[in-house]
Amino acid sequence: MIAFILWVSNMIRKFFASAPHIPRLPDDRVRRLYPYYRISILASTFLGYATFYLVRNNLSTVAKEIEGALHYNHSMIGSILAVSAISYGVGKFLMGSLSDRSDPRKFMAFGLLLTAVCNVAFGSVASYPIHLALWAINGVTQGMGWPPCGRSIGHWFSLRERGTVFSIWNTATNVGGGLAGVVAAQAAASWGWQYAFYFPAGIATVGAAYLFWTLRDTPQSVGLPPIEEYKNDYPKSETMHGIHERELSNRELFIDNILKNKLLWLFACANFFVYIVRYSMLDWGPLYLREVKGASLAGGGIAILVMEWGGIPSTILMGWWSDVLGGRRGMVSLLCMIPILAAFTVILLTPPGYLWLDMTMLAMVGFFVYPPVMLVALSGLDLTSKKAVGTAAGFIGMFGYVGRTVQAKGFGWIVDHYGNLYGPETGWTIVLCAIIACTLLAMVMLAFTWKIRPKA
């Protein structure tokens, strides 16, 4: 049995292994192909990662329908969201370390296909323990989405342009996350709650085929020079040590670049609170608006769209601004948290009957929360070798999804416990106060990152 497991593990490692370098192409072809591949890589990872969100953020939109059909309560839904969040956080870290040594073309496509299978299975059963298990598996496979994108951007775009390029790419989370609520709501309204999982799974299957067809590994795997040579932008630390094109050992990857990196720990801790703020309304917003503010099923889906798409222009703008400021991602992130604090305060104080104001405040939250989400993740690229960006992103992301786990389970329990004692509005009021407190704590953590710049 052990021999069989080792054989399977070795076969998987060989299948996902990084694409080998091939002889360098003539200079005229390099000049012609490099811009084409850079656009292709950006487009492929953008569309691929947006599709991951369709099969991740669909549950919260139809939570009320699932509760009615299967007799689940808020705490049970919270547990499903929590197990998905913690498994995604752990999966993102583990898959990040694997992706740093894998071909993104195979790695990302296979992950998207697996998460589509999980969605089909979720919609096909009506068992709470099986739903918990399936959404935990879905969380792990979702961890195969971000790390290969980080690896690709690290290899195809130079240090000096990453803030702007990464901010453009990161709007994939808003496009996919916003469409997830609308697609799930429309599919559920037309054919039943199960199709909020079936329909996105079909899209994800097509997306997996697209990734396998279009995505490529490093520039050298297609006969092009490394990005530092192409852009004449060698980071000093990597040039001096000569490691920018060598795969790192386990010690270099986990110990030197991650565990001993104090700045990475600081951003990771800040990410814990930023993710509580981010996912509080994505996980619970539709249910909150329907139970307290009188929104419909379609209105709950639109709430997610409003919040997600509100972050598209600001993510690009703040990413560019952080480049202009010399890579001070923490400073820009802290400034973005101030209007978020104001928006949640307004939502807390707004009585039912002013849904337009709630939607406006959610758009404000989305506008300002996604730049910190993007910039904190980008710090993983800034503060480590490009050969460790997947692991660094997974490490920071793991802290974020521990935060999401805490809010998913904690907020669900609060609404059930205090809602049963004092009424649903009281339970949701306590939740909003907790969100405001976490916003303040995120601001405190980000204050310590104010002067941090990219690793030179």
MARVEXKE-411552 format. One record per residue (C-alpha): residue number from 1; x, y, z. Coordinates in steps of 0.02 Angstrom, whole numbers. Each point is the difference from the previous one (the first is absolute). Last residue first. Layout:
BEGIN
ATOM   palo        u        v        w
ATOM    NUM        X        Y        Z
...
END
This chain:
BEGIN
ATOM   palo        u        v        w
ATOM    456      756     2265     -159
ATOM    455     -142      -68      107
ATOM    454     -155      106      -28
ATOM    453      -36      146      120
ATOM    452      -59        6      181
ATOM    451      -31      173       71
ATOM    450     -182      -17       54
ATOM    449        7     -186       44
ATOM    448      -23       28      188
ATOM    447     -158      103      -34
ATOM    446      -69     -150      -93
ATOM    445      -21      -94      165
ATOM    444      -94      145       83
ATOM    443     -111       25     -153
ATOM    442      -44     -185       -3
ATOM    441      -48       14      185
ATOM    440     -117      146      -40
ATOM    439      -83      -99     -140
ATOM    438      -17     -148      118
ATOM    437      -96      110      123
ATOM    436     -115       61     -138
ATOM    435      -36     -179      -52
ATOM    434      -38      -46      182
ATOM    433     -124      145       10
ATOM    432      -82      -64     -160
ATOM    431      -17     -174       76
ATOM    430      -76       70      160
ATOM    429     -129       94     -104
ATOM    428      -38     -160      -97
ATOM    427      -44      -92      161
ATOM    426     -105      146       62
ATOM    425      -97        7     -164
ATOM    424      -36     -186        9
ATOM    423      -92        9      167
ATOM    422       57        6      182
ATOM    421       34     -179       53
ATOM    420      -18      -92     -165
ATOM    419       95      136      -92
ATOM    418      133        0      135
ATOM    417       40     -183      -28
ATOM    416      -38      -21     -185
ATOM    415       78      164      -59
ATOM    414      151      -21      114
ATOM    413       28     -181      -54
ATOM    412        1       48     -184
ATOM    411      116      146       37
ATOM    410      124     -113       89
ATOM    409        1     -140     -128
ATOM    408       24      110     -152
ATOM    407       96      136       93
ATOM    406      130     -119       71
ATOM    405       17      -95     -163
ATOM    404       25      161      -97
ATOM    403      140       47      119
ATOM    402       79     -171      -23
ATOM    401      -22       41     -183
ATOM    400      106      154       12
ATOM    399      136      -87      100
ATOM    398        7     -134     -135
ATOM    397        8      135     -133
ATOM    396      161       70       71
ATOM    395       80     -173       -1
ATOM    394      -73      -46     -169
ATOM    393       65      162      -75
ATOM    392      172      -37       70
ATOM    391       -6     -180      -65
ATOM    390      -53       56     -173
ATOM    389      126      142       -2
ATOM    388      147     -111       45
ATOM    387       94       -6     -166
ATOM    386      -32      186      -21
ATOM    385      109       23      153
ATOM    384      -88       79      148
ATOM    383      -56      170       66
ATOM    382      -83       76     -152
ATOM    381      -92     -155      -60
ATOM    380      -73      -32      172
ATOM    379      -34      186       14
ATOM    378     -118      -23     -147
ATOM    377     -119      -95      114
ATOM    376       -9      150      117
ATOM    375      -25      112     -151
ATOM    374     -143     -100      -73
ATOM    373     -103      -16      160
ATOM    372       45      180       44
ATOM    371      -63       59     -172
ATOM    370     -155     -110       15
ATOM    369      -68       80      157
ATOM    368      -21      178      -67
ATOM    367     -120      -15     -146
ATOM    366      -84     -154       73
ATOM    365      -41       92      161
ATOM    364      -60      150     -101
ATOM    363     -110     -113     -107
ATOM    362      -69      -74      161
ATOM    361      -36      177       59
ATOM    360      -97       37     -159
ATOM    359      -97     -162       16
ATOM    358      -47       44      179
ATOM    357      -54      173      -58
ATOM    356     -108      -73     -139
ATOM    355      -77     -121      126
ATOM    354      -69      145      101
ATOM    353     -159      -79       67
ATOM    352       77      -84      151
ATOM    351       96      116      117
ATOM    350      178       63      -38
ATOM    349      112       11      156
ATOM    348       97     -162      -28
ATOM    347       16       31     -187
ATOM    346       67      175       37
ATOM    345      130      -69      121
ATOM    344       50     -131     -129
ATOM    343       32      139     -126
ATOM    342      102      110      120
ATOM    341      118     -142       45
ATOM    340       21      -41     -184
ATOM    339       41      184      -31
ATOM    338      151      -17      118
ATOM    337       60     -171      -61
ATOM    336       64       70     -165
ATOM    335      130      110       87
ATOM    334       71     -155       85
ATOM    333       18      -93     -165
ATOM    332       90      146      -83
ATOM    331      127        4      141
ATOM    330       23     -188        0
ATOM    329       34      -10     -187
ATOM    328      143      124        3
ATOM    327       71      -59     -167
ATOM    326       96      157      -48
ATOM    325     -144      122       20
ATOM    324      -35       -3     -188
ATOM    323      -12     -190        9
ATOM    322     -126       13      144
ATOM    321     -100      124     -106
ATOM    320       -9     -123     -145
ATOM    319      -68     -134      116
ATOM    318     -118      127       77
ATOM    317      -74       47     -169
ATOM    316      -17     -178      -64
ATOM    315      -81      -61      161
ATOM    314     -108      157        8
ATOM    313      -76      -25     -172
ATOM    312      -50     -183       32
ATOM    311      -49        8      184
ATOM    310     -180       56      -25
ATOM    309      -20     -151     -111
ATOM    308        9     -115      150
ATOM    307     -114       99      115
ATOM    306     -133       35     -130
ATOM    305        5     -179      -65
ATOM    304      -17      -69      176
ATOM    303     -151      111       32
ATOM    302      -71      -51     -170
ATOM    301      -10     -179       61
ATOM    300      -95       54      155
ATOM    299     -115      107     -107
ATOM    298      -39     -150     -110
ATOM    297      -53      -99      154
ATOM    296      -99      152       62
ATOM    295       55      139      120
ATOM    294     -104       48      153
ATOM    293      134       86      106
ATOM    292       11     -119      148
ATOM    291      -23     -178      -63
ATOM    290       36       26     -185
ATOM    289      141      125       24
ATOM    288       82     -109      132
ATOM    287      -14     -158     -105
ATOM    286       76       85     -153
ATOM    285      138       81      106
ATOM    284       51     -156       97
ATOM    283      142      -79      -97
ATOM    282       46      147     -112
ATOM    281      -45      122      138
ATOM    280      120      -71      129
ATOM    279      121      -58     -133
ATOM    278      101      159      -21
ATOM    277       -1       58      181
ATOM    276       52     -171       65
ATOM    275      127       -5     -140
ATOM    274       81      165       53
ATOM    273       11      -65      179
ATOM    272      105     -154      -41
ATOM    271       93       97     -137
ATOM    270       81      109      132
ATOM    269       75     -156       77
ATOM    268       67      -55     -170
ATOM    267       72      172      -35
ATOM    266       98       -7      163
ATOM    265       56     -179      -28
ATOM    264       67       47     -172
ATOM    263       99      141       79
ATOM    262       79     -121      122
ATOM    261       65     -115     -138
ATOM    260       79     -144       96
ATOM    259     -149     -115      -28
ATOM    258      -25       44     -184
ATOM    257      151       30     -112
ATOM    256      137      -77      107
ATOM    255      -98     -141       82
ATOM    254     -131      -58     -126
ATOM    253       80       26     -171
ATOM    252      183        7       44
ATOM    251      -16     -152      113
ATOM    250     -103      -97     -127
ATOM    249      127       39     -136
ATOM    248      -35      138     -124
ATOM    247      -18      -21     -188
ATOM    246      136       98      -88
ATOM    245      -39      144     -119
ATOM    244       14      147      120
ATOM    243      132      -84      107
ATOM    242      159       91      -51
ATOM    241       35       66      174
ATOM    240       45      175      -53
ATOM    239     -128        5     -140
ATOM    238     -139      -60      113
ATOM    237       35      129      135
ATOM    236       24      141     -125
ATOM    235     -164      -30      -91
ATOM    234       39      -10     -187
ATOM    233     -103      122     -103
ATOM    232       67        4     -177
ATOM    231     -178      -32      -64
ATOM    230       45     -151     -108
ATOM    229      144      -50      113
ATOM    228     -106       10      157
ATOM    227     -144      -89      -89
ATOM    226      105     -155      -32
ATOM    225       48      -30     -182
ATOM    224     -122      -83     -122
ATOM    223        0     -177      -71
ATOM    222     -174      -54       51
ATOM    221       49      -82      165
ATOM    220      123      142       29
ATOM    219     -145      123       17
ATOM    218      -68     -105      144
ATOM    217     -157     -108       -5
ATOM    216     -134       19     -134
ATOM    215     -190       21        2
ATOM    214     -106      -10     -158
ATOM    213      -65     -177      -29
ATOM    212        3      -67      178
ATOM    211      -80      161       60
ATOM    210     -140      -10     -128
ATOM    209      -38     -181       44
ATOM    208      -15       49      184
ATOM    207     -114      145      -46
ATOM    206     -119     -116      -93
ATOM    205      -13     -106      158
ATOM    204      -22      158      105
ATOM    203     -150       55     -105
ATOM    202      -83     -169       28
ATOM    201       36       11      186
ATOM    200      -80      173        5
ATOM    199     -162      -78      -65
ATOM    198       -2     -150      117
ATOM    197       31       95      162
ATOM    196     -135      134       -5
ATOM    195      -92     -136      -94
ATOM    194      -31      -92      163
ATOM    193      -98      149       68
ATOM    192     -142      -25     -125
ATOM    191      -24       20     -188
ATOM    190      -32      183      -45
ATOM    189       21       89      168
ATOM    188      151     -109       43
ATOM    187       85       34     -167
ATOM    186      -35      187       14
ATOM    185       63       11      179
ATOM    184      157     -104      -34
ATOM    183       45      100     -156
ATOM    182      -30      167       88
ATOM    181       99      -47      156
ATOM    180      145      -75      -96
ATOM    179        4      146     -123
ATOM    178       63      116      136
ATOM    177      132     -123       62
ATOM    176       62      -35     -176
ATOM    175       16      182      -51
ATOM    174       60       55      172
ATOM    173      128     -139       19
ATOM    172       56       30     -180
ATOM    171       33      179       56
ATOM    170      164      -72       65
ATOM    169       74       -3     -176
ATOM    168      -10      188      -17
ATOM    167       73       24      174
ATOM    166      136     -126      -39
ATOM    165       51       95     -156
ATOM    164        8      168       89
ATOM    163       91      -60      155
ATOM    162      106     -123      -99
ATOM    161       77      128     -117
ATOM    160      164       35       90
ATOM    159       26     -181       54
ATOM    158      -10      -69     -177
ATOM    157     -143      -95      -80
ATOM    156        4     -174      -79
ATOM    155       78     -105      138
ATOM    154      -83       80      152
ATOM    153     -166       13      -93
ATOM    152        4     -186      -39
ATOM    151       48      -51      177
ATOM    150     -138      109       73
ATOM    149     -125      -79     -119
ATOM    148       63     -173       46
ATOM    147      -30       45      184
ATOM    146     -178       71      -21
ATOM    145      -98     -148      -69
ATOM    144       62     -163       75
ATOM    143      -64       51      171
ATOM    142     -175      -22      -70
ATOM    141       39     -186        8
ATOM    140       18       11      189
ATOM    139     -160      100       21
ATOM    138      -99     -118     -111
ATOM    137       57     -145      109
ATOM    136      -68       93      152
ATOM    135     -159       40      -97
ATOM    134      -21     -185      -39
ATOM    133       29      -55      179
ATOM    132     -123      124       75
ATOM    131     -130      -42     -133
ATOM    130       26     -185       37
ATOM    129      -31       31      185
ATOM    128     -156      104      -42
ATOM    127      -77     -126     -119
ATOM    126     -109       57     -145
ATOM    125      105      -57     -147
ATOM    124       14       45     -185
ATOM    123       36      186       18
ATOM    122      158      -35       99
ATOM    121       57     -134     -123
ATOM    120      -11      119     -147
ATOM    119       94      131       99
ATOM    118      139     -121       49
ATOM    117       22      -51     -183
ATOM    116       20      183      -49
ATOM    115      131       18      137
ATOM    114       98     -143      -77
ATOM    113       -4       77     -175
ATOM    112       63      166       66
ATOM    111      144      -87       90
ATOM    110       49      -97     -156
ATOM    109        7      160     -103
ATOM    108      104       89      131
ATOM    107      132     -135       17
ATOM    106       12      -49     -183
ATOM    105       34      173      -72
ATOM    104       81       61      160
ATOM    103      144     -125      -25
ATOM    102       57      -47      174
ATOM    101      142       38      119
ATOM    100      -69      159       79
ATOM     99     -173      -79      -20
ATOM     98       39     -132      131
ATOM     97       45      130      133
ATOM     96     -156       98      -43
ATOM     95     -106     -157        4
ATOM     94       47      -22      183
ATOM     93      -32      182       45
ATOM     92     -158       17     -104
ATOM     91      -63     -166       65
ATOM     90       20       55      180
ATOM     89      -98      160      -35
ATOM     88     -125      -90     -111
ATOM     87      -28     -133      133
ATOM     86      -26      139      128
ATOM     85     -125       92     -111
ATOM     84      -98     -152      -57
ATOM     83      -16      -63      178
ATOM     82      -62      172       52
ATOM     81     -127       19     -141
ATOM     80      -73     -172       40
ATOM     79        1       42      186
ATOM     78      -86      166      -32
ATOM     77     -136      -90      -98
ATOM     76      -25     -113      151
ATOM     75       -3      150      117
ATOM     74     -127       89     -107
ATOM     73     -120     -148        4
ATOM     72      -21     -147     -120
ATOM     71     -173      -70      -36
ATOM     70       50      -75     -169
ATOM     69     -115       98     -116
ATOM     68      -22      156      107
ATOM     67      182       12       55
ATOM     66       58      -35     -178
ATOM     65     -111      139      -66
ATOM     64       67      121      133
ATOM     63      180      -45      -41
ATOM     62      -28       29     -187
ATOM     61      114      152      -17
ATOM     60      121      -63      133
ATOM     59       39     -159      -97
ATOM     58       52       75     -167
ATOM     57      165       78       56
ATOM     56      114     -148      -40
ATOM     55      -54      -74     -167
ATOM     54      -22      167      -88
ATOM     53      156       63       89
ATOM     52      112     -125      -90
ATOM     51      -63       74     -164
ATOM     50       78      168       42
ATOM     49      165      -92       28
ATOM     48       -4      -75     -174
ATOM     47      -52      161      -85
ATOM     46      140      100       79
ATOM     45      130     -140      -11
ATOM     44      -33      -19     -185
ATOM     43       -6      187      -38
ATOM     42      162       40       92
ATOM     41       89     -149      -78
ATOM     40      -61       47     -175
ATOM     39       50      182       21
ATOM     38      175      -51       56
ATOM     37        9     -132     -137
ATOM     36      -36      125     -138
ATOM     35      120      131       70
ATOM     34      141     -131        5
ATOM     33      -36      -75     -171
ATOM     32       57      140     -117
ATOM     31      156       57       92
ATOM     30       50     -180       34
ATOM     29      -31      -45     -183
ATOM     28      120      136      -57
ATOM     27      127      -53      132
ATOM     26        9     -180      -60
ATOM     25      -82     -128      117
ATOM     24       87      -70      153
ATOM     23       15     -187       13
ATOM     22     -134      -81      111
ATOM     21      -23       10      187
ATOM     20      -99     -142       77
ATOM     19     -183       21       52
ATOM     18      -17       -7      188
ATOM     17      -58     -168       67
ATOM     16     -188      -32       12
ATOM     15        2     -171      -83
ATOM     14      166      -49       79
ATOM     13      -62       41      175
ATOM     12     -162      -96      -31
ATOM     11       98     -152      -60
ATOM     10      114        8      153
ATOM      9     -148       10      118
ATOM      8      -83     -148      -86
ATOM      7      159     -102       18
ATOM      6       21       50      181
ATOM      5     -179      -50       37
ATOM      4       26     -167      -88
ATOM      3      160      -35       97
ATOM      2      -89       41      163
ATOM      1     -140     -122      -46
END
